[in-house]
C-alpha cells in the first residue's frame, strides 16, 4: 500500500492566505464564522415571527396597508418608500463590490470613490428606517378604533384636514379667541387617546378648550381586526363597515369621552395595525438589522480613513476592504429576508 506523506506547515504558511486552508486568511475565516453565527440569530428571530404570525393569521396586518406613506407626500403609496430603501441598500452592495475590485487592482482612488458611495447609501438607509419608525410609532390619522360592541377596527379613507383650533376657553398657555395652527395632528391624537374630544371640541393639556376647525372625512370604512359581540373577525373575508354608518360609528367612539377607545401608532404595549406582537417583532428585528447597518457604516468610515491615509496601500493589499465588504453583503442579504417577511408576505 502506498503511504501518504504529511507535510508540516508553519503558522505563516498556514494562515497566510496563500494555499491553505481554503485559500483564505485567518481574518476572513473568522469573519465568515461571525456571519454564520449572526445568520443563525436572524434565522431564529424570523422563524419565531413566522410561528407567531401563523397563530394570529387573520388579524395580522398587510404590509401594503401599513406602509403606504412617502415623505412630504402623505399616504396612498403602498410600499414605495420601503422599495426605494431596499433598492438603495442593494445598490450600496454593488458599490462595495466595486470597491473590493478596485482594491484587488491596488487602485486607491477607486476604493475611496466606491466606499464613499457605499457609506452614503448606508446613511440613506439608516435615515429612512428612522423615518419609517417615527411614522410607524405615531400611526395614521384615523388610528384603530374600539366600537360599541367591543370589536376593534382599523380605519381607511380620506381624513379631512385639520385647519386650526379656535380657543373658546382660556388655559395656561392659550387665551380665548386665539387660533392655534401648530402641531395640529399630534395635538388632536393626544386628546383622543386621553378621551378629551367631545362634540367637535378639544381639551388641551394646559386646560384650554378649543373648537376643532376640520374638513369632513369621506370614503371611510372600518375593517374589523378583533371580534366583538356583533362584528366578528372572519377568516376568509374581511368584515367591512362602509359609508355613513362607518363614519357615525367612528365619531361615536371618538366623542365618547372614554380613554383608549382609539389607538394611534404602535409601541410595545399597543398596536394600531394589528396584534401587539406584530409591533414587538417589528421593532426588535428591524431595529436589530438597523443596528447592523449603522455598525457597518461606522466600520466602512474607519476603513475609508485607513485607505485615505495609505495604510492598506503600504501593506500591499486591501483585505480589510474585502472583510468589511463581506459584512456589508451579509447585512444586505438579511434585509432581503426581513423585507420579504414583513412587507411582502
Beta strands, then each sheet from edge to edge (+ up, - down):
strand 1: 69-70
strand 2: 74-75
strand 3: 144-146
strand 4: 152-158
strand 5: 162-169
strand 6: 179-180
strand 7: 201-203
strand 8: 209-214
strand 9: 218-226
strand 10: 240-242
strand 11: 262-263
sheet 1: 1+ 2-
sheet 2: 10+ 9- 4+ 3- 11+
sheet 3: 6+ 5- 8+ 7-
end
